[in-house]
């Protein structure tokens, strides 16, 4: 099966920026390695992730990123920082929708990575937060990876000392969560 060369842009926060680990240990770098093995010299992964990024910040940055990199696939891994700050789910949903629209308008295939919030903000907030991803993915008919930290969250041995960020050992699990969605988009 011949796959035409594609540029995959990861628009994320610290989970994709590789906070607290070496760049080559991060799941995004591991993704490039896997693609290079399976499709030599065909796909380029652009890591446009920034630690601390919010959906609002990404909405401001995305137009220039789309213009610069002209991605074929955009992976949106955002919302965690919004949730930790207790931002209104309606605002997060509006921002995610804008990110999807802008990406689709640039002819990119979009994948959305879902996130969950810690229980300290209450069940109603957590449920509304999680539903923003489902709503946006259904509204724009895009693939949703339901919970990017599946198999990592809640496993202390896979989390850094800050109790938030996945460590180097967790990165292959994150790649395993992400890869089927990205491969399908190619």
N, C-alpha and C positions, 0 to 999 in steps of 0.2 A: 504494500500500500504506500503510495507516494503522498507525502504531506508537504504542501507548499510552506516555505519559510514564513514564520510568524514572529511578531514582537508581542511579548506578553508583559504587561505592566502590572506590578503589584502596588496597589494604593492602600497602604496600611499604616498601622501605628507601631509601637514598640515590639509587638509580637512578630511582625514581619521585618522590622528594622534590625532585629537581632540584639535588642537591649541586653547588656550585661554579658554577652558572649562574643567570641571572635566572629567576624563577618563570615568566614568560610565554614563556620559551624551552623549558621542559620538556615532555616528551611528554604529560604528563597535561593540561597547559593546552592543548596543540595538539589533544588529543582533544576537549576541550570545544568548541574552535573548529570542528573538523570536524563534530561532532554538531550544533552550532548552524547550520551551513551546510546540512546535509542534512535536519535535522529541527528547524526553528526553534522555540525555546522549549519543546522537548519533554523534553530529558534534562538531568539535573544530574549533574555529576561531582564527587564528594567525594574530595579527596586526603587520605587518612588515613595517608600515608607519613611515616616518620621516619628521618632519616639515622642509620645505626648499628643500626637495628632488627634483632632476631633473631627467630626463630620463637617462642622462649619469651616475649619481650617482647610480641609480637603476641597470643599466647594470653591474656596478662593484660589487654591493652587491648581486645580484640575485643568482649566482651559489652556494654560501655558504648557503643562505636561503633555496634553493631547497634541498640541501643536508641535512640540519638540520631538516627541517619540513616535507619534502616529501609530499607536498600538493596535494590533488586530484583536487582542484579548485584554480586557481590563478586569482584574480581580480586586474587588472592594472588600477589604478586611478592616472595617472601622466600626466605631460605636462604643467600644469598651471604655474609652476615656470619658465619653459623654455619659455613659451609665454610671461610672464611678463618681462623677460630679453631680449626679442626680438631675441631669438635663431632662426637660420634658420629652417623653417619647414622641409626641406629635412633631416636635422640632427635629428630632433625630430622623424620623420617618421622612419629613420634608427634605432634609439634607441628603439622605440616602437616595431619595427619588431624583433629586437634582443631579447627583453624581451619575446615576444610571442613565438619565436622559442625555446629559452632556456626552457621556461615553457612547451611547447608542447613536447620537447625532453625528459622531465622528466615525460611524460605521464599525465600531468595535463590538465584539461579542462580550457580554458582561456576565461575570459570576459574582455572586454575593456570598460572603462568609458570615454566617450567623454567630451571635455572641449571646452570652447570658450574663446577668449581673449577680453580684454577691447578695445573699438574702437580707442584708442589713437595711435595705431600703423598702422592705415589705413585699408581700406576695403580689399585691395589685400592681406595683411598679414593675416588678420583675416580669410579670406576665405581659404587661403592656409593652415593655422594652423588647422582649422576645418576639412579640407579634409584629413589631415594626418590620422585621426582616421578611416574615412570611407575606405580609401585605405588599411590600415593595416588590418582592420576587414574583408574586402572582400578578400584580398590576402591570408589570413590564415584561412578563413572560420570560424571566431569566432563571437560570439554575441557582438554587440555594443550597449551600453546604450548611446543614442545620446548626451545628455547633463546632466551630473551628478548634476549640480546646478539648474536644472529646478524647478521652483516654489520657489526658494530661491534667486537667483541672481536678483538684482534690487529691492528687498523688504527690505528697510532700517530697518524694525522692526525685520528682521531675520539675520541681519549682525552685527558683533561686531563693536565697536567704531573705529577700524582700517579701516573700510569700505571695507575689503577684506574677512575676515573669517566668516563663518556661526556661529551664536550663538547657545546656548543650545536649544532654541525653534525651530531652523531649523533642528535639527538632526533627528527627526521623519520623516521629509519630505525627507531628504537624504536617510533614510532607505527605505522609500516607493519607491523612484526612483531605488534603488539598488536591493531590495528584489526579485522582479519577475525574474530577470536575474539569481540571485544566486540560487533561489529555482529551477528554470528550470535545472540548471547545476547539481543539486543533483539527 
